[in-house]
C-alpha cells in the first residue's frame, strides 16, 4: 500500500510538472531583449509587452475575446442558474438524464464538439457569424455554471424559502431576498469560470470564427503558425496571468475542486 501511495504521489508530481512546463518556458521568454525567441531569455526587457500596443490585430483580438467572454458568461449565468435551480428544486422526470445532457460538454472532447457545432450551425447560416460564435461559447460555458450552482444548492435549506413564503413574500421576493444571497458565491464562481472558459477557448473557436472576427487565442494560434516571435510569448503570458488571477479569485470564493467534485442532493 505504501509503495502504491508513493507511486500515485510521483505520478501526480510528474503531471503537475508536465502541465507547468509551458509556463516555465513562455513567461521568461516573453521578457527577452533579443529580437528572436530564446530560452533562457537573453537579457530582460518589457519591449515585447509595449509593442503589443502597436499591433492592432492583437488589440482587436483582445477586445473581441473580452466582449464575447463577458456575453458568454452573462447568458451562461442566467440559463445555467435557472437550469440548476430546476434540477435541484423540482422532481423532474428523467432528472439524471437532463443533468447529464446539460453537463455533457464537459465530457465531450472539444474537437468533437467543435465539429458537431459546425455541422449543426452551417445549415442555419450561423457558422462564421458572431451569433453562432456566441452560442457555441454559451454551450461550452453553461455546464460549469450548472455544476457550481448545484454545488451551492447541495446544502441549501429550503425551509428558509418556505418560511419567507408563509410570511407573505411572493416567489420573486423569495428568490431575490432569500435564495439569491445564499447561492451568490456559487453564481459568481460559475460566471468567472464561464468567462475564463470562453476567453481561453481555442478548439471550438477555430470552427466558429471568420477572418473578420478573431479572438486572442485564435490570433496567437495563427501567429504561431505563420511566424513565431517573442510578441507571441508576451501576449500568451498575458493570457496566463489573467487565467491565474481568475482562478485565484475563484478558489477564494468557492474552490476550484468543487467545479468537478461538487455533489448535489
Backbone as CSV, one residue per row, in Angstrom:
resi,resn,N_x,N_y,N_z,CA_x,CA_y,CA_z,C_x,C_y,C_z
1,UNK,0.820,-1.205,0.000,0.000,0.000,0.000,0.858,1.260,0.000
2,UNK,1.962,1.191,0.767,2.836,2.352,0.849,3.494,2.650,-0.488
3,UNK,3.921,1.581,-1.174,4.552,1.769,-2.484,3.546,2.301,-3.501
4,UNK,2.285,1.850,-3.403,1.246,2.339,-4.317,0.972,3.813,-4.076
5,UNK,0.947,4.213,-2.807,0.737,5.623,-2.466,1.875,6.485,-2.982
6,UNK,3.101,5.998,-2.858,4.273,6.739,-3.360,4.222,6.852,-4.875
7,UNK,3.772,5.785,-5.528,3.664,5.798,-6.991,2.636,6.819,-7.449
8,UNK,1.504,6.893,-6.737,0.473,7.875,-7.076,0.989,9.289,-6.861
9,UNK,1.703,9.509,-5.776,2.259,10.835,-5.495,3.257,11.239,-6.566
10,UNK,4.107,10.292,-6.972,5.094,10.581,-8.016,4.405,10.905,-9.336
11,UNK,3.346,10.155,-9.647,2.604,10.415,-10.888,1.950,11.788,-10.843
12,UNK,1.417,12.173,-9.676,0.787,13.491,-9.532,1.818,14.601,-9.713
13,UNK,3.010,14.411,-9.117,4.077,15.422,-9.242,4.517,15.551,-10.693
14,UNK,4.694,14.433,-11.377,5.109,14.458,-12.777,4.040,15.129,-13.657
15,UNK,2.783,14.885,-13.343,1.689,15.510,-14.100,1.704,17.019,-13.926
16,UNK,1.905,17.472,-12.692,1.960,18.913,-12.418,3.137,19.552,-13.139
17,UNK,4.294,18.884,-13.094,5.479,19.409,-13.794,5.219,19.508,-15.290
18,UNK,4.578,18.471,-15.842,4.274,18.459,-17.280,3.355,19.623,-17.647
19,UNK,2.373,19.904,-16.778,1.429,20.991,-17.043,2.125,22.349,-16.937
20,UNK,3.079,22.465,-16.002,3.722,23.757,-15.748,4.867,24.067,-16.703
21,UNK,5.344,23.076,-17.443,6.476,23.311,-18.349,6.221,24.451,-19.332
22,UNK,5.044,24.522,-19.988,4.815,25.658,-20.903,4.931,27.005,-20.211
23,UNK,4.451,27.107,-18.947,4.553,28.370,-18.223,6.006,28.709,-17.935
24,UNK,6.785,27.681,-17.589,8.193,27.892,-17.274,8.952,28.396,-18.488
25,UNK,8.514,28.002,-19.673,9.201,28.415,-20.903,8.652,29.738,-21.429
26,UNK,7.323,29.857,-21.510,6.708,31.001,-22.180,6.932,32.306,-21.428
27,UNK,6.688,32.305,-20.119,6.763,33.554,-19.357,8.170,34.157,-19.371
28,UNK,9.244,33.415,-19.069,10.575,34.020,-19.165,10.925,34.474,-20.584
29,UNK,10.480,33.686,-21.596,10.790,34.047,-22.983,10.135,35.359,-23.390
30,UNK,9.041,35.742,-22.737,8.355,36.988,-23.093,9.114,38.229,-22.644
31,UNK,10.091,38.052,-21.755,10.860,39.193,-21.248,12.238,39.286,-21.901
32,UNK,12.461,38.558,-22.977,13.766,38.601,-23.627,14.012,39.957,-24.284
33,UNK,15.263,40.353,-24.325,15.637,41.599,-25.009,16.089,41.333,-26.438
34,UNK,16.151,40.049,-26.800,16.552,39.695,-28.159,15.399,39.905,-29.129
35,UNK,15.720,39.904,-30.418,14.687,40.077,-31.443,14.178,38.749,-31.982
36,UNK,14.490,37.692,-31.282,14.062,36.360,-31.690,13.733,35.563,-30.432
37,UNK,12.931,34.511,-30.545,12.578,33.714,-29.371,13.813,33.058,-28.771
38,UNK,13.930,33.105,-27.463,15.080,32.491,-26.803,14.691,32.038,-25.404
39,UNK,15.207,30.886,-25.038,15.036,30.367,-23.682,16.284,29.594,-23.296
40,UNK,16.928,30.001,-22.198,16.588,31.111,-21.305,16.642,32.464,-22.025
41,UNK,15.902,33.427,-21.480,15.808,34.737,-22.122,17.167,35.428,-22.134
42,UNK,17.455,36.094,-23.232,18.688,36.870,-23.351,18.428,38.284,-22.859
43,UNK,18.913,38.599,-21.668,18.650,39.910,-21.094,17.249,39.969,-20.508
44,UNK,16.822,41.170,-20.155,15.494,41.382,-19.571,14.912,42.669,-20.129
45,UNK,13.714,42.588,-20.681,13.095,43.763,-21.281,11.583,43.585,-21.339
46,UNK,10.870,44.732,-21.244,9.415,44.748,-21.405,9.021,45.161,-22.830
47,UNK,9.990,45.160,-23.747,9.731,45.710,-25.073,8.622,44.981,-25.809
48,UNK,8.503,43.660,-25.598,7.502,42.896,-26.337,6.096,43.126,-25.791
49,UNK,6.010,43.561,-24.542,4.712,43.925,-23.986,4.274,45.302,-24.497
50,UNK,5.217,46.228,-24.579,4.878,47.566,-25.082,4.564,47.528,-26.573
51,UNK,5.204,46.614,-27.285,4.949,46.518,-28.726,3.568,45.983,-29.044
52,UNK,2.912,45.377,-28.048,1.538,44.913,-28.264,0.619,46.066,-28.638
53,UNK,0.902,47.245,-28.075,0.066,48.415,-28.340,0.177,48.871,-29.792
54,UNK,1.250,48.468,-30.462,1.453,48.847,-31.865,0.975,47.773,-32.825
55,UNK,0.343,46.724,-32.291,-0.145,45.635,-33.146,-1.670,45.619,-33.089
56,UNK,-2.337,46.289,-34.032,-3.807,46.397,-33.989,-4.515,45.052,-34.032
57,UNK,-3.907,44.045,-34.675,-4.577,42.752,-34.745,-4.699,42.117,-33.362
58,UNK,-3.673,42.305,-32.515,-3.738,41.772,-31.159,-4.711,42.569,-30.298
59,UNK,-4.686,43.884,-30.434,-5.583,44.714,-29.636,-7.041,44.425,-29.989
60,UNK,-7.311,44.261,-31.280,-8.676,43.936,-31.710,-9.089,42.554,-31.211
61,UNK,-8.121,41.612,-31.222,-8.417,40.261,-30.747,-8.702,40.263,-29.247
62,UNK,-7.960,41.077,-28.489,-8.200,41.170,-27.044,-9.602,41.708,-26.774
63,UNK,-9.989,42.763,-27.508,-11.324,43.343,-27.342,-12.396,42.305,-27.671
64,UNK,-12.207,41.576,-28.771,-13.180,40.543,-29.154,-13.283,39.458,-28.092
65,UNK,-12.142,39.022,-27.559,-12.137,37.961,-26.559,-12.874,38.393,-25.303
66,UNK,-12.573,39.609,-24.826,-13.225,40.103,-23.617,-14.728,40.276,-23.855
67,UNK,-15.093,40.816,-25.020,-16.506,41.057,-25.331,-17.297,39.756,-25.355
68,UNK,-16.797,38.767,-26.080,-17.534,37.506,-26.180,-17.504,36.734,-24.865
69,UNK,-16.402,36.830,-24.131,-16.323,36.139,-22.846,-17.323,36.722,-21.852
70,UNK,-17.466,38.042,-21.845,-18.433,38.686,-20.945,-19.861,38.293,-21.319
71,UNK,-20.170,38.311,-22.615,-21.527,37.940,-23.036,-21.803,36.471,-22.770
72,UNK,-20.815,35.602,-23.045,-20.999,34.174,-22.792,-21.193,33.910,-21.309
73,UNK,-20.425,34.600,-20.469,-20.560,34.430,-19.021,-21.923,34.922,-18.548
74,UNK,-22.373,36.055,-19.083,-23.663,36.632,-18.677,-24.815,35.676,-18.977
75,UNK,-24.900,35.210,-20.218,-26.007,34.321,-20.596,-25.863,32.946,-19.941
76,UNK,-24.632,32.487,-19.761,-24.419,31.192,-19.109,-24.872,31.239,-17.659
77,UNK,-24.612,32.358,-16.980,-25.051,32.505,-15.591,-26.578,32.484,-15.506
78,UNK,-27.234,33.187,-16.421,-28.706,33.226,-16.397,-29.299,31.838,-16.640
79,UNK,-28.928,31.231,-17.769,-29.516,29.931,-18.128,-29.003,28.820,-17.228
80,UNK,-27.725,28.865,-16.869,-27.159,27.834,-16.006,-27.764,27.860,-14.619
81,UNK,-27.968,29.065,-14.064,-28.577,29.174,-12.734,-30.020,28.681,-12.752
82,UNK,-30.781,29.084,-13.767,-32.165,28.618,-13.877,-32.219,27.100,-14.030
83,UNK,-31.313,26.555,-14.846,-31.275,25.105,-15.023,-30.921,24.382,-13.740
84,UNK,-29.936,24.900,-13.006,-29.533,24.266,-11.744,-30.654,24.324,-10.718
85,UNK,-31.358,25.456,-10.650,-32.481,25.584,-9.712,-33.587,24.592,-10.052
86,UNK,-33.875,24.440,-11.331,-34.921,23.492,-11.738,-34.527,22.064,-11.382
87,UNK,-33.264,21.727,-11.609,-32.796,20.367,-11.302,-32.816,20.102,-9.803
88,UNK,-32.375,21.081,-9.031,-32.240,20.885,-7.581,-33.579,20.934,-6.852
89,UNK,-34.504,21.776,-7.311,-35.723,22.038,-6.535,-36.919,21.195,-6.951
90,UNK,-36.943,20.719,-8.200,-38.137,20.057,-8.695,-37.856,18.603,-9.050
91,UNK,-38.860,17.795,-8.859,-38.747,16.370,-9.170,-39.098,16.164,-10.644
92,UNK,-38.159,16.500,-11.505,-38.390,16.425,-12.946,-38.282,14.988,-13.440
93,UNK,-39.122,14.597,-14.392,-38.978,13.261,-14.988,-37.633,13.158,-15.718
94,UNK,-36.899,12.095,-15.446,-35.600,11.919,-16.088,-34.580,12.957,-15.668
95,UNK,-34.599,13.340,-14.398,-33.699,14.389,-13.905,-32.225,14.039,-14.158
96,UNK,-31.871,12.783,-13.937,-30.477,12.378,-14.133,-30.052,12.545,-15.588
97,UNK,-30.953,12.208,-16.508,-30.630,12.342,-17.938,-30.543,13.809,-18.343
98,UNK,-31.415,14.632,-17.776,-31.372,16.069,-18.077,-30.061,16.672,-17.584
99,UNK,-29.671,16.294,-16.371,-28.406,16.787,-15.822,-27.225,16.349,-16.682
100,UNK,-27.239,15.089,-17.089,-26.147,14.581,-17.940,-26.105,15.304,-19.272
101,UNK,-27.282,15.589,-19.840,-27.345,16.289,-21.119,-26.803,17.705,-20.994
102,UNK,-27.212,18.416,-19.946,-26.791,19.805,-19.783,-25.303,19.933,-19.474
103,UNK,-24.736,18.927,-18.828,-23.305,18.981,-18.492,-22.445,18.159,-19.441
104,UNK,-23.046,17.611,-20.496,-22.302,16.755,-21.426,-21.122,17.441,-22.111
105,UNK,-21.159,18.761,-22.390,-19.974,19.383,-22.993,-18.707,19.248,-22.154
106,UNK,-18.843,18.952,-20.854,-17.663,18.752,-20.008,-16.954,17.444,-20.346
107,UNK,-17.699,16.461,-20.829,-17.122,15.145,-21.090,-16.849,14.889,-22.568
108,UNK,-17.425,15.706,-23.448,-17.200,15.534,-24.886,-15.912,16.253,-25.283
109,UNK,-15.013,15.597,-26.011,-13.791,16.282,-26.455,-14.119,17.561,-27.233
110,UNK,-13.360,18.615,-26.973,-13.632,19.912,-27.589,-13.580,19.834,-29.116
111,UNK,-12.686,19.014,-29.658,-12.597,18.877,-31.110,-13.888,18.303,-31.672
112,UNK,-14.403,17.274,-31.040,-15.659,16.654,-31.480,-16.802,17.650,-31.357
113,UNK,-16.824,18.385,-30.257,-17.878,19.368,-30.040,-17.814,20.475,-31.088
114,UNK,-16.613,20.930,-31.408,-16.458,21.975,-32.424,-16.957,21.530,-33.788
115,UNK,-16.611,20.308,-34.175,-17.071,19.774,-35.464,-18.587,19.626,-35.472
116,UNK,-19.139,19.119,-34.360,-20.591,18.924,-34.272,-21.325,20.257,-34.376
117,UNK,-20.817,21.279,-33.690,-21.459,22.595,-33.755,-21.358,23.185,-35.153
118,UNK,-20.229,22.986,-35.806,-20.073,23.493,-37.172,-21.076,22.830,-38.119
119,UNK,-21.227,21.513,-38.004,-22.179,20.786,-38.847,-23.606,21.251,-38.562
120,UNK,-23.907,21.489,-37.286,-25.259,21.879,-36.887,-25.561,23.323,-37.277
121,UNK,-24.579,24.208,-37.131,-24.806,25.637,-37.388,-24.780,25.999,-38.873
122,UNK,-24.086,25.221,-39.694,-23.928,25.579,-41.115,-25.267,25.674,-41.840
123,UNK,-26.172,24.683,-41.741,-27.460,24.826,-42.426,-28.299,25.991,-41.888
124,UNK,-28.028,26.406,-40.646,-28.770,27.505,-40.038,-28.130,28.853,-40.334
125,UNK,-27.052,28.830,-41.137,-26.328,30.046,-41.522,-25.743,30.775,-40.311
126,UNK,-25.381,30.027,-39.287,-24.787,30.610,-38.084,-23.278,30.416,-38.026
127,UNK,-22.758,29.483,-38.827,-21.314,29.238,-38.823,-20.584,30.471,-39.353
128,UNK,-19.540,30.887,-38.652,-18.768,32.045,-39.077,-19.418,33.372,-38.779
129,UNK,-20.448,33.365,-37.910,-21.128,34.609,-37.537,-20.912,34.876,-36.040
130,UNK,-21.115,36.124,-35.645,-20.974,36.485,-34.235,-21.985,35.743,-33.376
131,UNK,-23.209,35.590,-33.904,-24.249,34.882,-33.155,-23.878,33.422,-32.937
132,UNK,-23.412,32.762,-33.989,-23.002,31.367,-33.880,-21.833,31.191,-32.927
133,UNK,-20.871,32.120,-33.004,-19.720,32.070,-32.113,-20.161,32.194,-30.658
134,UNK,-21.054,33.144,-30.380,-21.535,33.354,-29.020,-22.323,32.143,-28.524
135,UNK,-23.195,31.590,-29.365,-23.975,30.418,-28.970,-23.061,29.240,-28.641
136,UNK,-22.020,29.050,-29.458,-21.075,27.960,-29.202,-20.393,28.137,-27.852
137,UNK,-20.006,29.361,-27.537,-19.340,29.611,-26.259,-20.306,29.460,-25.087
138,UNK,-21.561,29.849,-25.272,-22.546,29.658,-24.207,-22.732,28.169,-23.930
139,UNK,-22.756,27.361,-24.980,-22.939,25.916,-24.833,-21.815,25.298,-24.026
140,UNK,-20.579,25.741,-24.260,-19.457,25.143,-23.528,-19.283,25.749,-22.137
141,UNK,-19.927,26.888,-21.865,-19.785,27.542,-20.557,-20.883,27.166,-19.567
142,UNK,-22.081,26.913,-20.065,-23.219,26.623,-19.183,-22.954,25.458,-18.215
143,UNK,-22.321,24.363,-18.652,-22.113,23.249,-17.714,-21.346,23.639,-16.454
144,UNK,-20.388,24.563,-16.571,-19.626,24.974,-15.389,-20.522,25.731,-14.408
145,UNK,-21.395,26.567,-14.939,-22.316,27.300,-14.072,-23.274,26.332,-13.388
146,UNK,-23.825,25.401,-14.150,-24.744,24.420,-13.573,-24.059,23.624,-12.473
147,UNK,-22.840,23.153,-12.742,-22.127,22.342,-11.758,-21.878,23.121,-10.472
148,UNK,-21.453,24.374,-10.588,-21.143,25.167,-9.399,-22.395,25.584,-8.639
149,UNK,-23.448,25.946,-9.359,-24.685,26.332,-8.682,-25.317,25.120,-8.000
150,UNK,-25.257,23.959,-8.634,-25.743,22.743,-7.982,-24.960,22.458,-6.709
151,UNK,-23.658,22.717,-6.754,-22.832,22.556,-5.555,-23.278,23.529,-4.470
152,UNK,-23.573,24.780,-4.859,-24.047,25.754,-3.894,-25.402,25.397,-3.308
153,UNK,-26.221,24.705,-4.103,-27.558,24.319,-3.637,-27.555,23.009,-2.856
154,UNK,-26.421,22.305,-2.860,-26.392,20.981,-2.222,-26.671,21.061,-0.723
155,UNK,-26.250,22.159,-0.074,-26.520,22.304,1.353,-27.566,23.361,1.656
156,UNK,-28.366,23.679,0.663,-29.349,24.758,0.825,-30.525,24.290,1.689
157,UNK,-30.941,25.122,2.617,-32.079,24.816,3.485,-33.348,25.436,2.889
158,UNK,-34.172,24.597,2.283,-35.369,25.092,1.612,-36.444,25.542,2.598
159,UNK,-36.263,25.241,3.877,-37.197,25.740,4.881,-37.161,27.267,4.963
160,UNK,-36.019,27.858,4.597,-35.911,29.320,4.594,-36.850,29.921,3.559
161,UNK,-36.941,29.282,2.395,-37.857,29.753,1.355,-39.306,29.580,1.808
162,UNK,-39.592,28.436,2.418,-40.958,28.188,2.877,-41.364,29.186,3.955
163,UNK,-40.430,29.496,4.853,-40.723,30.461,5.916,-41.016,31.837,5.339
164,UNK,-40.229,32.252,4.341,-40.449,33.551,3.704,-41.804,33.581,3.002
165,UNK,-42.171,32.462,2.359,-43.470,32.398,1.667,-44.622,32.458,2.663
166,UNK,-44.474,31.775,3.794,-45.523,31.789,4.818,-45.732,33.196,5.367
167,UNK,-44.623,33.960,5.436,-44.702,35.325,5.956,-45.232,36.319,4.917
168,UNK,-45.560,35.824,3.727,-46.222,36.668,2.740,-45.386,37.090,1.562
169,UNK,-44.148,36.628,1.475,-43.292,37.002,0.340,-43.720,36.231,-0.903
170,UNK,-43.794,36.936,-2.044,-44.115,36.254,-3.297,-42.864,35.565,-3.832
171,UNK,-43.010,34.677,-4.837,-41.851,33.902,-5.318,-40.668,34.763,-5.756
172,UNK,-40.936,35.911,-6.379,-39.839,36.779,-6.824,-39.067,37.326,-5.629
173,UNK,-39.792,37.769,-4.610,-39.143,38.287,-3.401,-38.378,37.181,-2.687
174,UNK,-38.953,35.971,-2.636,-38.264,34.844,-2.002,-36.936,34.570,-2.694
175,UNK,-36.972,34.553,-4.021,-35.734,34.303,-4.759,-34.726,35.420,-4.539
176,UNK,-35.179,36.680,-4.631,-34.268,37.818,-4.580,-33.700,38.054,-3.179
177,UNK,-34.520,37.818,-2.154,-34.105,38.132,-0.786,-33.550,36.933,-0.018
178,UNK,-33.930,35.710,-0.438,-33.519,34.521,0.322,-32.585,33.630,-0.488
179,UNK,-33.063,33.157,-1.649,-32.293,32.185,-2.413,-31.019,32.788,-2.997
180,UNK,-31.160,33.914,-3.688,-30.014,34.510,-4.387,-28.856,34.860,-3.454
181,UNK,-29.088,35.510,-2.307,-27.939,35.819,-1.437,-27.184,34.579,-0.969
182,UNK,-27.895,33.474,-0.779,-27.248,32.268,-0.266,-26.443,31.530,-1.338
183,UNK,-26.858,31.637,-2.583,-26.118,30.940,-3.652,-25.276,31.906,-4.484
184,UNK,-25.215,33.192,-4.057,-24.457,34.173,-4.832,-22.996,33.772,-5.037
185,UNK,-22.277,33.255,-4.018,-20.881,32.854,-4.262,-20.748,31.810,-5.367
186,UNK,-21.700,30.851,-5.411,-21.658,29.830,-6.454,-21.925,30.432,-7.824
187,UNK,-22.851,31.384,-7.908,-23.163,32.039,-9.184,-21.980,32.857,-9.674
188,UNK,-21.352,33.600,-8.764,-20.176,34.406,-9.143,-19.044,33.495,-9.616
189,UNK,-18.837,32.391,-8.900,-17.799,31.442,-9.298,-18.095,30.852,-10.675
190,UNK,-19.367,30.520,-10.919,-19.752,29.998,-12.225,-19.523,31.014,-13.323
191,UNK,-19.837,32.290,-13.040,-19.608,33.339,-14.029,-18.132,33.523,-14.333
192,UNK,-17.284,33.484,-13.300,-15.834,33.616,-13.505,-15.290,32.453,-14.328
193,UNK,-15.749,31.245,-14.000,-15.264,30.085,-14.743,-15.765,30.113,-16.183
194,UNK,-16.996,30.582,-16.378,-17.522,30.701,-17.735,-16.712,31.719,-18.535
195,UNK,-16.396,32.855,-17.911,-15.577,33.873,-18.579,-14.217,33.303,-18.965
196,UNK,-13.595,32.603,-18.033,-12.269,32.032,-18.285,-12.324,30.984,-19.390
197,UNK,-13.366,30.146,-19.372,-13.512,29.102,-20.396,-13.667,29.709,-21.784
198,UNK,-14.487,30.746,-21.891,-14.692,31.407,-23.175,-13.447,32.166,-23.625
199,UNK,-12.828,32.877,-22.699,-11.669,33.715,-23.030,-10.499,32.882,-23.530
200,UNK,-10.308,31.687,-22.964,-9.155,30.853,-23.301,-9.426,29.850,-24.419
201,UNK,-10.670,29.736,-24.854,-11.008,28.644,-25.760,-10.379,28.807,-27.140
202,UNK,-9.830,27.721,-27.633,-9.226,27.699,-28.973,-9.956,26.705,-29.868
203,UNK,-10.124,25.481,-29.381,-10.583,24.386,-30.237,-11.946,24.653,-30.856
204,UNK,-12.939,24.952,-30.026,-14.281,25.219,-30.548,-14.280,26.509,-31.358
205,UNK,-13.529,27.505,-30.906,-13.488,28.798,-31.597,-12.951,28.673,-33.009
206,UNK,-12.023,27.739,-33.227,-11.451,27.555,-34.566,-12.520,27.232,-35.601
207,UNK,-13.568,26.544,-35.179,-14.623,26.149,-36.107,-15.697,27.226,-36.264
208,UNK,-15.681,28.234,-35.401,-16.747,29.219,-35.377,-16.341,30.596,-35.897
209,UNK,-15.037,30.907,-35.888,-14.604,32.259,-36.240,-14.607,32.458,-37.760
210,UNK,-14.592,33.729,-38.133,-14.443,34.123,-39.533,-13.186,34.980,-39.642
211,UNK,-12.671,35.208,-40.846,-11.467,36.046,-40.986,-11.643,37.438,-40.406
212,UNK,-12.866,37.947,-40.379,-13.099,39.302,-39.866,-13.290,39.328,-38.355
213,UNK,-13.459,38.165,-37.732,-13.749,38.116,-36.304,-12.806,37.107,-35.652
214,UNK,-11.750,37.626,-35.030,-10.750,36.760,-34.432,-10.600,37.091,-32.952
215,UNK,-10.453,36.043,-32.150,-10.239,36.236,-30.720,-8.750,36.078,-30.415
216,UNK,-8.375,36.412,-29.190,-6.958,36.392,-28.832,-6.334,35.000,-28.949
217,UNK,-6.942,33.937,-28.415,-6.342,32.609,-28.587,-6.185,32.220,-30.059
218,UNK,-7.161,32.598,-30.889,-7.065,32.288,-32.315,-5.940,33.082,-32.959
219,UNK,-5.779,34.346,-32.565,-4.707,35.176,-33.112,-3.343,34.628,-32.710
220,UNK,-3.227,34.172,-31.467,-1.970,33.566,-31.014,-1.667,32.314,-31.832
221,UNK,-2.687,31.478,-32.016,-2.518,30.248,-32.798,-2.097,30.575,-34.227
222,UNK,-2.712,31.587,-34.822,-2.385,31.980,-36.190,-0.954,32.499,-36.290
223,UNK,-0.546,33.327,-35.335,0.811,33.879,-35.347,1.850,32.769,-35.189
224,UNK,1.551,31.785,-34.384,2.492,30.670,-34.212,2.590,29.836,-35.472
225,UNK,1.505,29.762,-36.223,1.519,29.020,-37.483,2.342,29.743,-38.542
226,UNK,2.256,31.078,-38.540,2.911,31.861,-39.587,4.380,32.135,-39.265
227,UNK,4.626,32.881,-38.214,5.998,33.246,-37.860,6.054,33.558,-36.374
228,UNK,6.618,32.643,-35.620,6.673,32.830,-34.172,7.728,33.869,-33.810
229,UNK,7.347,34.828,-32.946,8.310,35.801,-32.437,7.972,36.087,-30.979
230,UNK,8.851,36.777,-30.252,8.635,36.973,-28.806,7.334,37.680,-28.442
231,UNK,6.744,38.421,-29.368,5.483,39.098,-29.040,4.373,38.083,-28.779
232,UNK,4.472,36.907,-29.405,3.501,35.845,-29.147,3.658,35.339,-27.713
233,UNK,4.909,35.248,-27.257,5.150,34.832,-25.876,4.599,35.856,-24.894
234,UNK,4.718,37.142,-25.228,4.231,38.182,-24.318,2.712,38.161,-24.218
235,UNK,2.020,38.024,-25.343,0.560,38.006,-25.289,0.060,36.699,-24.666
236,UNK,0.794,35.603,-24.879,0.442,34.340,-24.231,0.613,34.452,-22.723
237,UNK,1.645,35.151,-22.305,1.877,35.359,-20.871,0.752,36.177,-20.254
238,UNK,0.242,37.159,-21.000,-0.882,37.949,-20.502,-2.107,37.065,-20.270
239,UNK,-2.358,36.156,-21.195,-3.481,35.230,-21.040,-3.274,34.355,-19.807
240,UNK,-2.037,33.909,-19.613,-1.720,33.079,-18.446,-1.944,33.862,-17.156
241,UNK,-1.474,35.124,-17.125,-1.632,35.950,-15.921,-3.108,36.170,-15.600
242,UNK,-3.903,36.468,-16.642,-5.340,36.686,-16.431,-6.004,35.412,-15.925
243,UNK,-5.636,34.273,-16.501,-6.223,32.998,-16.090,-5.867,32.671,-14.644
244,UNK,-4.618,32.873,-14.277,-4.193,32.592,-12.904,-4.926,33.493,-11.920
245,UNK,-5.072,34.769,-12.277,-5.763,35.714,-11.404,-7.216,35.285,-11.175
246,UNK,-7.904,34.911,-12.252,-9.300,34.498,-12.124,-9.437,33.194,-11.337
247,UNK,-8.480,32.284,-11.517,-8.518,31.022,-10.778,-8.303,31.269,-9.288
248,UNK,-7.410,32.206,-8.954,-7.187,32.556,-7.544,-8.467,33.130,-6.936
249,UNK,-9.118,34.032,-7.679,-10.380,34.604,-7.196,-11.425,33.513,-7.022
250,UNK,-11.510,32.601,-7.999,-12.473,31.502,-7.933,-12.198,30.605,-6.740
251,UNK,-10.935,30.330,-6.478,-10.573,29.485,-5.343,-10.959,30.145,-4.020
252,UNK,-10.786,31.466,-3.947,-11.132,32.186,-2.726,-12.645,32.182,-2.488
253,UNK,-13.410,32.266,-3.582,-14.872,32.340,-3.442,-15.483,30.979,-3.154
254,UNK,-15.104,29.969,-3.954,-15.810,28.692,-3.872,-14.888,27.495,-3.779
255,UNK,-13.777,27.523,-4.474,-12.909,26.355,-4.538,-12.967,25.739,-5.904
256,UNK,-11.808,25.664,-6.585,-11.771,25.140,-7.957,-12.200,23.682,-8.009
257,UNK,-11.831,22.915,-6.985,-12.157,21.491,-6.983,-13.644,21.216,-7.024
258,UNK,-14.454,22.157,-6.515,-15.898,21.948,-6.484,-16.525,22.000,-7.870
259,UNK,-15.796,22.578,-8.845,-16.336,22.588,-10.206,-16.522,21.180,-10.717
260,UNK,-15.614,20.290,-10.343,-15.668,18.912,-10.823,-16.038,17.911,-9.727
261,UNK,-15.790,18.309,-8.468,-16.023,17.350,-7.398,-17.268,17.587,-6.602
262,UNK,-18.006,18.687,-6.909,-19.202,19.007,-6.118,-20.309,18.019,-6.338
263,UNK,-21.116,17.878,-5.335,-22.280,16.994,-5.430,-23.522,17.759,-5.059
264,UNK,-24.640,17.281,-5.396,-25.903,17.922,-5.058,-26.896,16.884,-4.615
265,UNK,-27.851,17.336,-3.868,-28.873,16.424,-3.370,-30.159,16.591,-4.135
